[in-house]
């Protein structure tokens, strides 16, 4: 199958390209730089005004996975608009003449901001109060207008972890645990977090490609599907790694808030079944040992 991936050089994009190529798909990376994990790369800057014309000249794909994004962190609003909104607008404009059968967009649970009730389902208000969440939501809305051309699936993802990821809470814990250093957990380790190993997301995307939902436009939450505290994550990771790290609950407050997603829609519509915490930490520990 001919599949395009934007953002192929990011952590999820690279792992996705490796996975799809290993499963005999023809993967084209749309990126300013070559993506070694893809079958081939097309040099394109999706923030550029001429990028739709470049896309129009390419052989049409069957599936597009839009994973390009500016991740949470420092930056001006314009940086997030260019990376998360303009790229999406240019992509769909370029695909209008030869639309794929399916577009999968890797969005974020961050579009919900701070929820009043957890778990959060897809009917909860979205928009976010920071540029990252807000611009990811704007990109979702742009894709919704394209449903007359292609079936659209928006996957709202939690924090992802896995070998070669550097930014997530779990990866930070792992680096400390591998050094056998004490792990301090704010809010006494009672904070509820949602996180997935990248392999769970790869399986979800496989299911979207092979048997997408019947609706032309679908938003699905992905996540661990359970109320898991930072203490539980830390204990499972230390055990999986065989680490000697002590886990120390600290009373110091944090600006983070309790959050996890209701994934019942994804379970029903794409047969999404995340690994258990123990299983995912074992997979992750095995990756790190390699």
HELIX and SHEET records of a PDB file:
HELIX    1   1 UNK A   11  UNK A   22  1                                  12    
HELIX    2   2 UNK A   51  UNK A   56  1                                   6    
HELIX    3   3 UNK A   77  UNK A   80  1                                   4    
HELIX    4   4 UNK A   81  UNK A   86  3                                   6    
HELIX    5   5 UNK A   87  UNK A   95  1                                   9    
HELIX    6   6 UNK A  109  UNK A  112  5                                   4    
HELIX    7   7 UNK A  131  UNK A  144  1                                  14    
HELIX    8   8 UNK A  169  UNK A  178  1                                  10    
HELIX    9   9 UNK A  186  UNK A  189  5                                   4    
HELIX   10  10 UNK A  198  UNK A  210  1                                  13    
HELIX   11  11 UNK A  230  UNK A  241  1                                  12    
HELIX   12  12 UNK A  264  UNK A  270  1                                   7    
HELIX   13  13 UNK A  277  UNK A  289  1                                  13    
SHEET    1   A 7 UNK A  40  UNK A  43  0                                        
SHEET    2   A 7 UNK A  26  UNK A  31  1                                        
SHEET    3   A 7 UNK A   2  UNK A   6  1                                        
SHEET    4   A 7 UNK A  63  UNK A  66  1                                        
SHEET    5   A 7 UNK A 102  UNK A 108  1                                        
SHEET    6   A 7 UNK A 151  UNK A 157  1                                        
SHEET    7   A 7 UNK A 217  UNK A 221  1                                        
SHEET    1   B 2 UNK A 159  UNK A 161  0                                        
SHEET    2   B 2 UNK A 195  UNK A 197  1                                        
SHEET    1   C 2 UNK A 183  UNK A 185  0                                        
SHEET    2   C 2 UNK A 247  UNK A 249  1                                        
END                                                                             
